[in-house]
Amino acid sequence: MNVDIAIVGAGPAGLCFAKALADTGLSILLIERQPLEALAEPAFDGREIALTQRSVRTLRELGLWDRLGPADVSPLCSAHVLNGSSMRGLSVVPSSTGDGELGFLVPNDRIRRAAYACIEHEPHITLVTNTSVTGITPGGSSSQLQLSNGTTVTARLVVAADSRFSQLRRDVGIAADMHDFGKTMLVCRMALELPHGHEALEWFDHGQTLALLPLHNGEASVVLTLPGQEMRAVMALDDAAFNEDMRRRFDGRFGQMRLTSTRHTYPLVAVYAHRFVAPQFALIGDAAVGMHPVTAHGFNLGLISVASLAGEIRRAHAAGRDIASASLLQRYQRAHRLATRPLYLATLAIVKLYTNDRLPARLARSALLQASQAAPPFRFALARILSSSGRGPLSATSP
C-alpha cells in the first residue's frame, strides 16, 4: 500500500488531523489498534475536555462542532482556585473584551464520536482498525510501516498520534521527558444538591487535589487526585460510601453529592518529546506534548499541533513542494515548541509547588495566590490564555 500520509492513532488528534487534510487530494491512511466499534461508538471514559474559544473555532472549521448536541456542551463561565484550608483564592473570569465564557466542557467520548463521523465517508481517507504498527523503516523519500495484519505501507510522511506513551516515537529514536507525579486521577460525574454557577473549582488541598467542572442540569465532573494506594481504597467504596466521601472531601460546599456515572482512574504522567520531527516523520497531540490535566490544555495543544502541521502541508502541497521536507518539518517543530514549551514548564512548576505539603511550600503558594488576586493584569492575562480569543489556527494557516 502506497499513501501520501500515514497517521498512527485514530484518537481525537489523529482524526482531526486527517480531516484537516481531507480536501487536499492527498491519500491518507489512519491506523488504529482499537476495533471500529470503539471509534464509531466510544464508551464514556469519565474525561471532560475543557475547550478554549480558539479550539471551538478550529472544531467548527473541521465540521466537528456541528455534530455535537446541546446536551454535549456545557459553558465554563469562571474558575476559582483554592489552596489548603483557606477559603480565599484566585478567581478567574473572562476579560471584558472576550467572548463571554472561558470555554466549554465537552465529554471526551462525544468529541471522539464526532471526529470519527467527520472522516467516516471522506474518499481520500482510509481507516484500518484492529491493527498496530510492528515496525518502521525510514527511507530516502518515504518510510515503510510494517503492520500487524501483514501489510507493508509506504508513506511520504508518517504522523504519530498514538498517545503520550507513543511506541512509534520510541521506535524512531525520539526521547521524551516524562514526569511521573506518582499520583492517580479519578474522574466521574456527580449530581450536586447546591448550584455550581457554571464555575470550575481547582482545590489544592493538603494531601489531595480536587477539581469540579460544571455541567448541565446540576451535574458536575469531579476529579480527585491521590497517591495510588489511597485511590484504591476510594475505588473500593460502594456508591453510597463514595457519595459521602466526596461530600466530605469537598467540605460540603456543594451539599449532598450523588454518583451518576461510572468511575475511571488514570495515572498522572506528563510528557514532552525532545523532538517533534524526524526524517519523513512528525509527532502530534499527546505523542508530542502530554500535559498535566490541571491546566485543561491537553487537547487544546493537540489541536494547535494539528492546525500547525496541517497548515504547513497544505501550503507545500498547493505550491507543488515536498509535503515532508526537512525545512517544512523544522518550521512545524519550531512553531509547536513555541506554542507549548512555556505552558508545559509553567504547569510543572505550579503542580510541584501546589502539591508539596511542606510548610514553606504551603506559605509560598498562599502568598502567590493572594498576590495574583491583587494583580488585575495577571488575572486578565490568565483569562485570555484560558479563553484564547485569537483567530482560529486553521484559518490562519490555510493557503
VENKAJO-V11657 format. One record per run of one state. SS is the DSSP state (helix for helix, strand for strand, loop for the rest). FROM is the first residue (numbers start at 0). LEN is the number of residues. Records with the same first field share a line. If there is no record, write none. Layout:
SS: FROM-LEN, FROM-LEN
//
This chain:
loop: 0-1, 8-3, 20-7, 31-4, 40-7, 51-1, 62-2, 67-2, 76-1, 83-5, 93-9, 119-5, 128-4, 138-4, 147-4, 160-6, 171-4, 192-6, 205-2, 214-4, 235-3, 249-7, 259-4, 273-3, 278-2, 283-1, 287-1, 290-2, 295-2, 318-7, 354-4, 373-2, 387-5, 397-2
strand: 1-7, 27-4, 47-4, 72-4, 77-6, 88-5, 102-5, 124-4, 132-6, 142-5, 151-9, 175-17, 198-7, 207-7, 218-9, 256-3, 263-10, 276-2, 280-3, 288-2
helix: 11-9, 35-5, 52-10, 64-3, 69-3, 107-12, 166-5, 227-8, 238-11, 284-3, 292-3, 297-21, 325-29, 358-15, 375-12, 392-5
//
